[in-house]
Structure formats: C-alpha cells, structure tokens
Amino acid sequence: MSSQSMEKSTVEHIPAPPIREPTAVDVEYSWQGSNRVELLENGEAYFPRVFEALRQAQSEILLETFILFEDKVGNELQQILIEAAQRGVRITVSLDGFGCGELSSGFLSALSGAGVHLQMFDPAPKRLGIRTNWFRRLHRKIVVVDGTVAFIGGINFSADHLADFGPEAKQDYSVEVQGPVVADIHHFALLQCGRPVRAKYWWQRRRQRRSELAFSDHDGQVRLVYRDNGEHPTDIEEVYRQVLRTAQRRVVIANAYFFPGYRLLREIRNAARRGVDVRLILQGQPDMMVARLAARMTYDYLLKSGVKIYEYCDRPLHGKVALVDEDWSTVGSSNLDPLSLSMNLEANVLIRDRQFNRDLYDRLEDLSDHHCKMMSSEKIPSGWVWHMTVGFLVFHFLRHFPAWAGWLPAHKPRLKRITPTTGSDLHEPR
C-alpha cells in the first residue's frame, strides 16, 4: 500500500465506536418467519440492488466484504458511501486484510475522511513481496441498510463479477432479504464490527412490527448461520450434514471450492445410495488448479454411488449455494473446503421457501443442462492415475491443513481501524 500521508478531515463526524478484537460470539440464531427473499445472480443483479439501497440509506450502513477492488465497481461503491456519510449516515465498513490488501491509501483516505468508519481484519505487511496473512480470513459478504434490508452471499465488490469483465468473470449468487430475520443479521453485523448492541428503541420495534405485518402473507422462513474460530467452528458443515441425512427427493450443490471432509462426503454418498437425486455443480475452469485436483479426487468415490457431477466450463464458478427437496435452500459465503469449513469467518442464510427453492433450482438446472459437462468414468482425463496420485496427496494435505496452519503466528488476527492519519502505515512492518 502507498506510504503517502493522509490529510486530517476538517468535518465533524460521529465518533467511531470502540474497536474490539475479533473474538468468538456465542450467539445462535433461530428460524424467523414471514420474510421476503430474492435471489440475485451475478453482479448484474446484485450491484444495482445494493447500490440503490445504499443511496436510500437514512441512518446506518454496515458492510463486510472479503474483496474490494479499485475498479468501476469499487469506485462506485466508494462514491456512494462518501455521499451517504456526508448526509449523516453512520457507516461501518469491515475489510479483510488479505482480500483488500492492495487498496491504496488515497482510496481509503477518501472514505475515512468523509466519516466512514473503516476497519481491517488481520492487516499484515508483505515480506519479500509475499503476503503473510493467508489464513483466518474475513470471508463474509454482508450488507445491512437501516436495519431493514440485508444482502448476503458470495459476491464481492469487484468488476470480475460482471459479464463484461471477460472470460474470467465469475458466476455467483447472493440474496436480498427483508423481514424479521434482518434484525438477526443486523445484530450479528453489529457484534462483528465491534459496535455495542443495545435493546431496540421504540421506533425500531415499531418498524420491526411493520415489517412482520408487511410480509405476513409470505411463508419465507430464514435463519442466519455462521462459523467462527470459537463457539461455532462447525455450524455450517453440520447444517449440510443434517439436511443431507433427511433429503428425500433431490439435492443440488453448486460450490466453487469442493473438497470437504469424510463426514460430509459420506452424507452426500449415502443420500445418493438411498435413491435421492444428488447433483454437484463444480468448477470446470478453476482459478486455482489445486482446487480442481482436490475436487476430482472425490469423483470416483461419489460417482460409484450414483452422484451426478457437472463441471461448469463457461467461466469460473464462484457460487456457494445448495438446495434440498422442494423447500430448503442455502446461499452464503462458505465454500465446502478446509479454508471455509475450518478457518475462515463465514455466514450463510438458510431458507425454507418453495418459490425461492424453485427459482434457484431452475437457474441451476439451466446451468447444468446448457453450460456444464457431465462427468463420468469415461470422461476422466488422460493421465488420471497421475492426477489421482497428486489429488490424493493434495486432498489429505488440505484435510489436515487447518490444524497445521493453526500453529502459525499469522493465525492471531486482529482488527485495526483505518483513519486519515494511520491508514498510510496500515501494512508497514509491525
């Protein structure tokens, strides 16, 4: 990051909340009914909805993202946040030190100078040109506006989620949520960004009652589930295993990075063995070849049990979605790999809604039917013995990797506030 100094802001702003270390929060959220949930596919659907909500913000914006780039998407987000801060909206933006480590001091200075409360999760300098904060990432993608609308999923704030980016544009999903569950997402976001969580004021309670009344005719059941490195390290994986055990007719999982542990693989296999139509949509054009090697290590085990595996080959698949039967779905930030299931900070929403399930199913079916190749024993690439051997080593390395990586000093993450006077040395050696 540039070492240029940042000018102090001359505008009076709301004082920043006291920052706290990213410790575990022992909160488990329950199912909330009468929500409205809309699937947003790719940046073309996601960015306009988020940006419009931000432009309409009146009191508060909470935003967490793994990646924010200084491109046309990041620059538009920056301008919207600056304008919101200047009209008095209280804004807290939490960024990951690895995914956002290349942001310039000028970009950050413009935000913090306007009054946006910026904080970086696990900032670290480059050493010999290499980043040292590879692990325990803030991988969530959450936006909450005025406590009434929330967005959660896998889409970052970067132009590579738009089709005009080219062949490397990502295929991804998020959801827009309105209704009672937004209060849970808002509560969670407040806790994670270090803001004190108080009892709702009378006007907030009245607004919540209005939300419940507005969506009383909608049967959308939604629950927030997350993983951290404290009290909830396996919550997302356990949800997958539970719904797979109870699946009766169909399971569709579309996931960018697929090399789960034995227990989850066994539940996928067992579901197919008892006659459930199990389909996996995985990367055929991965941005990291190691991910493809590890995923393909699981193919033989799953194909023999009747699991249908599709590789999406149009462009990189970045989605983290799944559905079971006709009413259960999940959308979020968590991959099914060791980083997401054992190390990163992640958040998904679970959704019980037949219309949403049908919408997601139709889109995934179109993906698998028209943009994927179905894998079989006959389609295994040449040199499979070599690939299987390498994949076996990669798979078992990644399986034990979280425990090994836990010994590294880089696994002591912290939050650091970015201010007009301190942002320039954010990644200086410490």
N, C-alpha and C positions, 0 to 999 in steps of 0.2 A: 504494500500500500504506500502511496505517496507520503513523503515526510513533510509536505508543506504545512505550515501552521494554519490554524483555523481562527477566524475572527470571532470575537465575542458578540453575541446578539445584543442589540440595544433595546429589544422589545421585551416587555414584561410578560412572563408566561406563568402558567400554573406550575408550582414547584413539582419536581419529579418525585415519584414515590420512592421510599427507601428500597434499595435493591437487596435481594437476598440470594443466597447460594441456591443452586438447583437441587434441593433436597427432595426426598420422596414425600408425596402427599397421600395419606391413607384415606382416599375417598373412592367409593364405588357408587356409580350412578345407576338408577333403576330405569325401567321402561317408562316412557311418557307417551300418553295417547293424544290423539287429535292434532297431529302435526301435518304440515304440508311439506312434502319433499319433492324436489325436482332434480332429475339427472342432468348434468351439464357435461357434454362430451367435447373434449379438446378446448384449446384456448379460444376458438371462435365463439363458443357458447359461454365459456367461463368468464373471460376478461370483461366483456361488456356488462354482464350482470354484477360482477364485483365492483367495477369502477362506478357504475350508476349508484349502487348502494353507498359507496364511499362519498360520492358527490352529494348525496342526500343526507349524510350524517349530520345530526344536530348536537350530540353531546359526547359521544365516545366511539373510538375505534380501537379494537385490539387485533393485532395482526402478527401471526407467526409464520415464517417460511424458511425452508431449508436453503433455497436458492433465490437470489435477487440479482439480476444482471443489469448492467448499464446499457441496455438496448432499448428499442422502441417501447417495449412493454414496461421495463423498469423505469424508464424516464417518464412515461405517462403516469405510472403509479406515484413516483416522486412528486410530480406537479400536483396531483390530486390531493396527496397528503399535506403538502405545504399549504394549499388553499384551504383545506379543512382546518388545519392548525391556526391559520391566520384569522379564521372566523370564530375561533374559540372552542373548537372540538378538542377534547382531551384524547391524545393518541399515544399508544404504546406499541412499538414495533420490536419484535424479538427476531434476531437473525442468527443463523448458525455460522460459527467461525470458520468452518471448512467450506461450506457451500457458498458463503458470501465473502470469503476472504480476499477477493480481488477488487472489491468496491473501493473506489478512490476516496480520498479524504474530502475532496470537493463535493462529491455526491452526498456523502454522509453529513458534511458541514451544512449543506443547504437544508437538509431535513432537521437536524438538531437546532440550527439557528432559527428556524421557523417555530420551534417549540415542540417538535415531535420527540417523544422520549424513546431513544434508541438504546437497545442493549444487545450485546453479542454473547452468544453461548460458546464457551470454550475457545476464546481467541488465542492464537498462538503464532509466533513468527515462523518464517521459513528458515530452515537450516540447510546450508549447502544447496539452496534452491528447491528444497523438498518440504512440503507441509508436514507438520508433526501431529496435528490434531485429527487423525483419521477416524478415530473411534468415538463412541458415545455421542453421536450426532443428534442435534435437534432436527429431526426429520419430519416433524408435523407441518401441515399446511392448514392453518385455521384463520378465518377472518370473522369477527363478530362486530356488528354495527348497531349501536344504540341499544344493545341487549335484546333486539327484536328479530334480527335476521343473522344467520350464520352460514358460512361456507366452509366445507371440509372435504378433503380428498387428496389427490396425488399431484395436482397441478401447481408448479412453481411459477414465480413471476419472471418469466423469461420468454423470449421470442421463439425459442425452439419448441414451444407448444402450439405454434401456428403453422398451418399447412404451407404458407408461402416461405417458410424457412428452408424448404427443400427436402431432399431425401432423408435427412436426419431429423425431421420434425417428429415429435413424439405423439403416440396415440395414448390418450389418458382420459380420466374421468374425475368428476367432483360432484358434489350435491349442494343445492341451496335449501336451507331448512328454515321454516317459520313455524312458530307454535311453542308449546310449553317446554320442549327439550332445549330450546335456545337458552333458557335460564341455566341449565346444566353446563352447556358448552361455555357460556359466559362465565360461570363460576369457575370452571376448570381453567379457562384462559387467564382469569384474574390471578388465580393461585400460581400459575406457571410464570407469569411475568412479574411476580413479586408484589403485586398490589394487594392491600388489605381487603378482605372480603367481609362486608358488613351485612346486617339484615336489610332486606329491601325496604325502601321508603314507601309511604302510602301510594305515591304516584306510580312507582314501579309495580306494586302489587295490583293496582287498578289496570295498568297496561297489560299485565300478565293475564288478568281475568278477561280482558277484551280479546286477547289472543286466543284463549281457550274457547270463548264464545264464537269467534270468527271461524274456527276450524272444527267446531263441534260435530259437523256433518261429515267429517273426513276421518277414516279409521286408521290413519297413519300412526303406527307405534314405532318409536325411535328410542334408541339407547346409545349413549356415549360409552365407548370402551377404549382403554388406553394401556400402554405399557411404559413402565419406568424401570429404573435400576434399584428400586427399593421394595415397596409393598406389592407392586403389581407387575412383576417381571414376565409373567407368562399368560396374562389375561387374554390377549388377542389370540394366541395359539390355542388356549383352552376353549375359547368360543368356537373356533373352527372345528376342533375335535368333537365337541358336543353336538353341533348341528350335523356333522357327517355321520355320527352314530345314529341319529334319528331320521336321516334322509330316507324317503320312501320312493320317490319317482325320478328326480333329476338333480344333478349337481353340475354347476358350471363355475369354473375358477379361471379368471384371467389375471395373470400376475407376471410382472416384469422379471423378477429375480426369484427363481423357484429351485431351492434345494433345502427343503425342510428336514427336520429330524425324523427318526424312525417312527415315532408315535403318530405323527401327523400323516406320514406316508402310509402307515398301516391302516389308519382310518379311511383314507382315500381308496386304498385297495379293497378293504372289507366292504365298503359301500358298493363298489362295482361287483364284487363277488355275490352279493345278495340280490343283484338284479337292478340296482339303481343305474340310470344313465349318467355316467360321470364323464365330463369333458374338461380338459385342461387346454387353455389357450396361452401359449408361452412365446417367448421371443424367438423369432427366426433370423432377425437382423439385430443381434445384441450390440450394445455399445461397449460391452466388455466380454471378450471371448471366454474368460474364465467362468462367467455365468452360464454360458451355453454348455461348456464342458460338464459342469456340475449338474445342470438340469438333465442333460442327456444320460448321465449316469443312472438316473432314476427310471428311464424309459422302459427298459426291459422288464423291470420289476412290476411296473404299472400296466404295461400293455398286455402282459400274460394274464392279468386279472380282469381284462375287459375294459380298462380305462381308455378313452379316446383322447389322443393327444394331437393338438393342432399347433403348428408354428406359424406365427404371423410374420409375413415377409415383406409387406409393403414398406414399412419403416419401423423404427424402434418402438416396441411396446413398453409403455411406462405405467400402465394401469395397475390398480390393486383393488379388484372388485371380485365379488362372488355372489352366487345365488343358490338357494336350496329349495326344491319343490316349487310351489306357486306363490309363496308369500314372504319368504325370508331373503334378505339381501344384505350385503355389507359393502361400503365404499370408504376408503381412507388412505392413509399414507404408508401402511405397513406392507412390505413385501413378505414373501414366505421364504426367507433366507436367514442365515445366522445373524447378520447385522440387525435386521428389523426385529426378529423374534427374540434376540438375546442381548442387544446392546443399545440400539437407538431409542430415542424418545419418540413414540408413535401415538397416533389417535385415529380411530375408525368410528363410524356410526353403524349401528345395526338397525335394520329397517324391516318392519313387518307391514307390508302393504302390497296387495295383489297388483294394483295398477303399476306401481313402481317396478315390481318384480317382472311384470310382463314387458315393460319398456326396456329394462336392462337386458332381459332375455332376447328380445327381438334384435337389439343392437349387437349383442354378442353372437347371435346366430348368423346375422349378416356378415359379421367379421369372419367367423369360421367357415361359412359357405363360400364366400367370394374373395377373401383376401388371405387365406391360410392354406397351407398344405397339411394334409393329414398324415401323421407319422405311422409307420408300421415296420415290422421286421424287415420287409423287403426294401424299405426306403432308408434304412440306416446307411450312412455314407461309407464310402470305401475307407479302408484303414480303421475300421471300427474297433478292432482289437487294441490298436494303439490308443485310440481315443478313450476306450473303456478303461484302459490301464491308467492313463493320465487322469481321467474323470474320477476313478476310484480314489486315487490319492488326493485329488482336489476336494472331493466330497467329504472325505474323512478329516482332512485338514480343516475345512470350514466348519465341520460339525463340532470340533473341539476348539476352534479358534477363539470363541468368546471367553472361555476360561483362561486360555493362554494370554490373550490380549489384556485381560483384567490385571495382569501383573505390571503393565506398562505405566510409567508416570503420566503419559498423556491421558490416562483414564481418570483424572481428577478434574473434571470440568468445572467451570465457574461462569458466572455471568459478569460481564463488565459493561458499565454504562458508557455510551459514546456521547461526549459533549463537545461543544465547539472548541474547547481548549485541550481536550485529551484525545480526540479522535485520531489525530495525526500519528500518535505513537501507539496505536492500538496493537499493532503487530511487531513492535520493537521487542528485542530480546528482554526477557524478564527473569 
